[in-house]
Amino acid sequence: MHCLEVEETNVFEAVEQSVTTRQAALVYGISVGRNGMACCPFHDDRHPSMKVDRRLPLFLPVRQMEM
C-alpha cells in the first residue's frame, strides 16, 4: 500500500473482530456477572438489567435496539 492509498475499512467490523462484548464492557468499567448481567451505564441502574452476550454484536442499529 502506498501512502496516498486508503484501505477501505469498516471500523465497527474491525473492533468486533478484535474485542468481545465483555472485554468492551470491562474497558469502560462495567462489571459483568457470570450470568452476563451488568448495570446499564445509560441510566441510574441499581440492579443489573443489561445483558452482555458474546453471541450479540457490539454495535446494533438503533432499530434493532428498540425491538
N, C-alpha and C positions, 0 to 999 in steps of 0.2 A: 504494500500500500504506500502510495506517495503522500506527502504531507498535505497536498491540496485535495486528495480524495477523502471523502467522508463515507465511512461504512454505515449503511443503514441499519440501525439497531433499535429495537423496541426496549426501552429502559425497564418497563414493567416486566417483560418476559425475562430479561437478564437478571433482575432481582429475584424473581420467583424461582429461577433455576439454581440460585446460589444460597438462598436463605429459606428456612422453614418458617411457617407461621409462628410457631412457638419461639424460635430464635428472634424473630422480629419483635414480638411482644416483650421479650426479656430485654432487648436493646433499649426499649422505651420505658423500662422499669415496671412492666406489668407482670405480676406474679401469676403463673398459670398452675392450677392444681393438677393432680394426677388425672382427674376426670376431664381435663381440658377446659375447665371453667375459670373465668377471671372476672375481676371487677371492671366494668366498662369505663374507659377513660373519658367518654363523651358526656357523662352526667354523674351526679353525686351518687354513686352506687355503693350501698352498704353491704350488699350480698352479691356474690358472683352471678352475673346474668349474661355474660358474653362467652360464647363458645369458641375456643381456639381448636381448630381441627385440621390436621395435616392433609386431609382429603379436599379441603376447600382452598381456593386460590387466595393469595394475599390481597389481591385487588379485585373487587367486584364492581361492575357497572351499577350506578345508582338504582336503576330499575330492578336489578336482581336483589339489591339490599332491601328494598321496600316490600318484597314479597313475603 
